[in-house]
């Protein structure tokens, strides 16, 4: 249960990244979008569409989803099947935040970005919080995703 709660928290932070509907790079600087950036923005688009199959297609078989808090890190999901199962369960929950991605810095196989989660609370008030995320690519797929604590 703790693993799913952590994934839910991290998935909510996942909403702290590429602007919704970014797809082929909306919200990215006015230069040609790399294949890696396009894949990560497609991954966020698939998340927003609650499309675990589309997300799976962009995941490396050995993907790891890592939550980082201070000097500690926790592997929340280890392997594509584990992450897809957790995301499928998460997508069954009644309220899923929408994720947007801010500026992306690409450095070799690493992409660093601010992801912002957007949701409406039980009082109808719009909320958001952001987190830094580092995506690591391998063989053209997302190999590792590391999330740092959310900031309001």
C-alpha positions as CSV (number, residue, x, y, z in Angstrom):
1,X,0.0,0.0,0.0
2,X,2.8,2.4,0.8
3,X,4.3,1.8,-2.7
4,X,1.0,2.8,-4.3
5,X,0.6,5.8,-2.1
6,X,4.1,6.9,-2.9
7,X,3.5,6.3,-6.6
8,X,0.3,8.3,-6.3
9,X,2.2,11.2,-4.7
10,X,4.9,10.9,-7.3
11,X,2.3,10.6,-10.1
12,X,0.7,13.8,-8.8
13,X,4.1,15.4,-9.0
14,X,4.4,14.0,-12.5
15,X,1.9,16.6,-13.3
16,X,4.7,19.0,-12.7
17,X,6.6,18.8,-16.1
18,X,5.7,19.4,-19.8
19,X,2.8,21.6,-20.6
20,X,-0.4,19.6,-21.2
21,X,-0.8,18.9,-24.9
22,X,2.9,19.6,-25.4
23,X,3.1,16.5,-27.6
24,X,5.7,17.4,-30.2
25,X,7.2,20.0,-28.0
26,X,4.7,22.8,-27.3
27,X,6.1,24.9,-24.5
28,X,9.7,24.0,-25.5
29,X,12.0,26.7,-26.7
30,X,11.6,27.7,-30.4
31,X,14.1,25.3,-31.7
32,X,13.9,21.9,-33.2
33,X,12.6,19.4,-30.6
34,X,14.8,16.3,-30.2
35,X,13.5,12.8,-30.4
36,X,14.1,12.4,-26.6
37,X,12.1,15.5,-25.8
38,X,9.3,14.4,-28.1
39,X,9.2,11.0,-26.3
40,X,9.0,12.5,-22.9
41,X,6.3,15.0,-23.9
42,X,4.4,12.1,-25.5
43,X,4.7,10.2,-22.2
44,X,3.2,13.1,-20.3
45,X,0.4,13.4,-22.9
46,X,-0.3,9.6,-22.4
47,X,-0.4,10.2,-18.7
48,X,-2.9,13.0,-19.1
49,X,-5.0,10.7,-21.3
50,X,-4.8,7.9,-18.7
51,X,-3.3,5.7,-21.5
52,X,-1.1,3.2,-19.8
53,X,-0.5,1.3,-23.1
54,X,0.9,4.4,-24.7
55,X,3.0,5.0,-21.7
56,X,4.2,1.4,-21.8
57,X,5.4,1.9,-25.4
58,X,7.7,4.7,-24.3
59,X,9.2,2.8,-21.3
60,X,12.4,0.8,-21.3
61,X,11.7,-2.8,-20.0
62,X,13.9,-2.0,-17.0
63,X,12.4,1.4,-16.2
64,X,12.7,2.7,-12.7
65,X,10.6,5.3,-11.0
66,X,12.5,6.9,-8.2
67,X,11.2,9.3,-5.5
68,X,14.0,11.5,-4.0
69,X,13.6,13.1,-0.6
70,X,16.7,14.8,0.9
71,X,19.5,12.3,1.1
72,X,17.1,9.3,0.6
73,X,15.7,7.8,-2.6
74,X,13.1,5.1,-3.0
75,X,12.6,3.0,-6.1
76,X,8.8,3.2,-6.4
77,X,8.5,1.0,-9.4
78,X,11.1,-1.3,-10.8
79,X,10.4,-2.6,-14.4
80,X,7.9,-1.8,-17.0
81,X,5.3,-4.3,-15.8
82,X,5.4,-3.0,-12.3
83,X,5.1,0.6,-13.4
84,X,2.2,-0.1,-15.8
85,X,0.4,-2.1,-13.1
86,X,0.8,0.8,-10.6
87,X,-0.3,3.4,-13.2
88,X,-3.3,1.4,-14.2
89,X,-4.4,1.2,-10.6
90,X,-3.7,4.9,-10.1
91,X,-5.8,5.7,-13.2
92,X,-8.8,4.0,-11.5
93,X,-8.8,6.6,-8.8
94,X,-11.5,9.3,-9.1
95,X,-9.3,12.4,-9.3
96,X,-6.1,12.4,-11.3
97,X,-4.2,15.6,-11.7
98,X,-3.3,16.9,-15.1
99,X,0.4,17.4,-15.8
100,X,2.2,20.1,-17.6
101,X,5.9,20.4,-18.4
102,X,8.0,23.6,-18.1
103,X,11.4,24.3,-19.6
104,X,13.4,21.2,-20.5
105,X,17.2,21.0,-20.3
106,X,18.7,18.2,-22.3
107,X,22.1,17.0,-21.5
108,X,23.0,13.8,-23.4
109,X,20.7,11.1,-22.3
110,X,19.3,13.2,-19.4
111,X,16.3,15.6,-19.5
112,X,15.6,17.8,-16.6
113,X,12.3,19.6,-16.3
114,X,9.8,21.2,-13.9
115,X,6.6,19.3,-14.0
116,X,3.5,20.9,-12.6
117,X,0.4,19.0,-11.3
118,X,-3.0,20.8,-11.7
119,X,-6.2,19.7,-10.0
120,X,-9.4,21.0,-8.4
121,X,-9.8,20.3,-4.7
122,X,-13.0,19.3,-3.0
123,X,-13.9,22.9,-2.5
124,X,-13.7,23.6,-6.2
125,X,-10.5,25.6,-5.9
126,X,-7.8,25.1,-8.6
127,X,-4.5,23.9,-7.1
128,X,-1.1,23.2,-8.5
129,X,2.4,22.2,-7.3
130,X,5.6,21.6,-9.1
131,X,8.5,19.2,-8.8
132,X,11.8,18.7,-10.6
133,X,12.0,15.5,-12.7
134,X,15.0,13.9,-14.4
135,X,14.3,11.5,-17.2
136,X,17.1,9.2,-18.3
137,X,16.9,7.7,-21.8
138,X,18.3,4.4,-23.0
139,X,17.8,2.8,-26.4
140,X,15.4,5.5,-27.3
141,X,13.1,4.7,-24.3
142,X,12.6,6.2,-20.8
143,X,14.9,4.2,-18.6
144,X,14.7,6.1,-15.3
145,X,12.5,8.9,-13.9
146,X,13.6,10.6,-10.7
147,X,11.3,13.0,-8.9
148,X,12.2,15.6,-6.3
149,X,9.8,16.8,-3.6
150,X,6.9,19.0,-4.7
151,X,7.0,22.8,-4.2
152,X,3.9,25.0,-4.0
